[in-house]
Amino acid sequence: MNESLNFDLLPVDNKRLANLCGQFNENISQLEKYFDVTIDCSSNRFQISGEDSHSRAAMQLIKKLYSVAEDEVLAPAVVQLYLNESSEGIVTEDVRGGMPQWQVKTRKGPVKGRGQHQKEYLDAIKSNDLALGIGPAGTGKTYLAVACAVDALVNDEVDRLVLVRPAVEAGERLGFLPGDLSQKIDPYLRPMYDALYEMMGPEKVAKLIERNIIEIAPLAYMRGRTLNDAFILLDEAQNTTIDQMRMFLTRIGFGSKAVVTGDITQVDLPHEKVSGLRHAMHLLENMEGVGITLFDAQDVVRHPLVKKIVMAYENEERS
């Protein structure tokens, strides 16, 4: 049954209203597409037309978004995060405008866990010496891990960050690459640089790399080392072999914390090779001091189309 809901957002605050609606009402359009409703707004007065349950869900979320609009910039990506929470039926402290239990401060504001799995992931990193985040692209695995690494460094919990990736081509044969060794491996490590730049700024990151406080390296460089008082992140771990994963995990020294992230549905290894991440996921499942978080398509926080694509591939694999 279709119903038209009318309500006012109080107290009236034009700055919050502009933040809620977004540039050219892009946030409102995003809500309309998600809930399949029509939303008309004039100042703080809103009217939602559509199926009864959809209209009421949209109204509840608009009220929640308005409550956090005073302190948080509601970019489309942030709105999508709240939409994900809405679909899970989660009502958390940070949705109601309170402070979450744990968050990471960056130069662009706090980084918080959105949805149950992201909150579990942050808690696993905080509570364990080794945490595994496994799931599809766009679920925030690498971004949250880098945020935790930066937070640990800023709060003097560790002396340095070591961010690692296996240099494996994604189904391509790139052949000879010109340049020195750094120029050859940098493309594989670019996602880590991007996250660091966003959280700390390019100039500060460059200075810390120069002082060897931040080290970004291919996995092969880890052999023979013992890393004490460090935050170690292995990204794209689905592209490690069992031997490589074993080598990496035995690098952990005293006072160190390690996080391993990857997507076992996007393995770029030769078909005869078993993913070290898939193997470690089962081997370490019930080990004390290890936290494992499994993400799914519902946790995707990129463009809404990405979630549909992930779900389509998952459905094809099941069938």
N, C-alpha and C positions, 0 to 999 in steps of 0.2 A: 504494500500500500504506500502510495506517495504522500508525503507530508511536507508542509512548509513550516520551518522553524524560524522564529524571530527572537533575537536576544541582543542585549547590549553588553559591551565589555567595559567594566569599571575597575578602577577609576579611569577617567578619560585622560589619555596621555598620547599626544600626537606623535611623539618620537617612537614610542612603543608600537603604535599602530602602523607607522611606516616600516618599522623593522619586521613586524608580523607579516605585512602584505608583500614586502620585497619590492625590488625595482620592477616597475611596470606590472605590478601585481603577480610576479612570477611565482611567489609562494602560494598564493590563492589558487592559481591555475594548477599547480602541482597537487594541491589538496583536492581540487575538483576531479582531476583525472584519477587519482588514487581511489577516492570514495564513490566516483561516478555520480556526482551531484552538481548542482549549480549554486554558486555562492555569490550573493550580491552584498556589497558593503558600502555604507555611506558614513564616513567618520567612524564612530564606535558602534554603529547599528548594523547588525548582520542578519541576512535572511538566507537560509539554506533550503533548497528544493531538491527532492529526490526520494528514493525509497526510505521508509521510516528508519530502519536500523542504520543505514548508511548516513543519513542526515544527522542522527543523534551521535554517531561515532565521530563525524566531522566536527560537530559542535563541541564535543568534549575535548578534542585535540586542539581546536582553535583556542579554547579557554586555557589549556595547558601551555600552549605556545605563547600566549599573551602574558602568562604569569612569569615566564622566563625571559621575555623579550627585553626586560629592563637591563639585564646583566649579560645577555648572550646574543651575538650577532646571528640572526636566523638566515644564513645562506641556504640555497637549495639543498646542499649536501647535509646540512644540519637538520633541516626539515625532514629529509629522507630518514635520518636516524630516528627521529621521533615517530615517524610513520611506521618504521620497523617495530619499535616498542609498542605502538598502538596495536599492531597486528598480533603481537604476542600476548596482549592483555596485561602488560607490565605497567604498574603504577609505582614509580620509584621516587625516592626523595628528591633527586635532581630534576625529575619531571615536574614535581610540585614546586620547584623553585628553591628547595633547600640544598645544602651541601651534600655531595655524595660521600660515602665512607672513605674513598681513596681516589685521588686525582693527581695528575702530574702537571706542574706549572711550566709553561713555555712562554716565549716572548710574545706569542699571539694569543695568550690566554690559557686556561686550564684544559688539559686533555683528560676526558672522562671515559669510563666504560659505558657503552650504550647497549642495552639488551643484556639478557642473562649470561650469554656466553662470553661477551667482552668483559663483563664484571668478574666472571669466574677466571678468565685468563689473567687479568690484572692481579687478582688475589693469588693465583698460582705462581706468578712471577715474584710477587712480594713475599710469599710464604715458603718458597722452595729454592734450593740451590740450582735445580735444573727444571726448566719448564718447557713443554712442547706445545706449540700452537699449530693445529693441523686443520686445514679446510680450504675452501675455494678462494679464488682471487677476489679481492675487494672486501674482505671481512675485517681488515684492520690489523692483521697479525703483525706485519713488519712495522707499521706505523706506531702501534702501541708499544712494541718491544723497544724501538728506538727511543720513544718517549721515556720509558722506564730507565733506559741506559743513561740518557741525559740527566734525568732526575737523580739517579744514583751518583753520577759524577758531580753534579752541582752541590749535592748534600754531603760530599766527601765520604760516601759509603764505599767508593772504589777509587783507585788512583788513575785508571785509564779505561778506555773503551776499545774493544777489539771487535770489529764488525767484519764478518766473513761470508763469502759466497763461493760456491763451486763455479768455475768458469766453463760452463757447458752450453753449447749452442742449441737454441730452441728449434730443433728439427731442420736447421740450415747448415750449409757448408760454406763458411765465410772465407776459407782459404787464408792466404797470407795477408796479414794486417800490417800496414806501415807504422812507423813510430817506435819509440822506446817501449820498455816493458810496461811502464805506467800507462801509456797511451793505449796499449793493447788490451789491458785488463779493465780500464776505467768504465767502458760501456757495460760490462757485466755488473759493476758495483754502483751504477748510477742511481738506482732507487734508494739506496742507503744515503748517498750524498743529498738527494732531494729532501728526504725526511729530516736530515740534520740541518740543512740550510733553512728549512721552514721553522724549525724549533729554536735554533741558536743564531742564525744569520751567517751568510757566507764568510764574512771577515773573521768572525770568532772561530768558526770551524777550521778555516785555513791556518790560523795561528796555532790551534790545538793540534792539528795534524803535523805542522812544522815542528812542534815540541814533542811529538810522538805520544801525546796524551790520548789522541784519537788515532787509531790505526785501522785502515780499511784495506783488506787484503784478500786474495784468492785462497781457497781452502788449502791448496798445496803448500802454502807458506807456513802452515800450522805444525807440520811434522817435526818432532823432536823438541817442541817447546813445552814449558810448563808455565801457565799464566796465573800468577798470584795477584790478589787484590784488583781484579779486573771484572768488568761486565762484558761477557762474550756473547755475541749474537751470530748464529749461523742461519742465514736466510736461504730460501730456495733449496731446502735440505732434501727435497724429494729427488734431487739430482746427484746425491751422494751414493756411493756404493756402500755395502755393509762394512767393508774394511775402512773406508774413509770416515764413516760415521763413528766407528769404534775409535779411530785415531783422534777425531775431534773431541769426543766425550772424555777421553783420557788426558786432555790438555788442561782440564779444570784444576786449578791450584787452590791453596788456602785463601780464604777471604774473597773468593770469586763467585760469581753467579753467571749461569749460562742459560740462554734461551735459544730454542731451535724452532724454526718456522718452515712451513712448506705445504704444498698441495699435492697429495698423492694421486690425484687424477691428471696431473700435468707433468709426467715424468719424461724427461728428454734423453734418458740413458738408452743404450742399445737394448733390444728386446730380451736378450739373454741375461742381462744384469738385473738383479733385484734391488729395489730402492732401499737405501739404508734407513730412510725415515720410516718406511712401512715396517721394516724389520724391528727398528728400535721402539716403535709405537707399541708393539705386542710384547717385546722383551722386557720393557721397563714399566709395563702397565701398573703393577701393584708394588713398585719399589718405593720405600720410604725416602722422602726428600725429592721426589720427582712429581711434578704436576702436569697432567696432560689435559688439554682443552680441545674439544672437537667442535669446529664451526660447521655450519651448513648454509644452504642457499638463503635462508631467512635472515642471516647475519650480514649479507652483502650490503655495503653502504655506499657503493658507487651509483652511477646512473641506474634508474629503475630497470632499464632494459638488460643490464648485466645480470640482475637477479633472475629474470626470465630465461636468459641464455643458459645460466648455470643449472637452473631447474630442468630445462629442456634436455641438456646433456645427461643429467642425473637420471631422468625418466627413461631416456634411451638405453642407458647402461643397465637399468633394472629390467627392462623388457628384453 
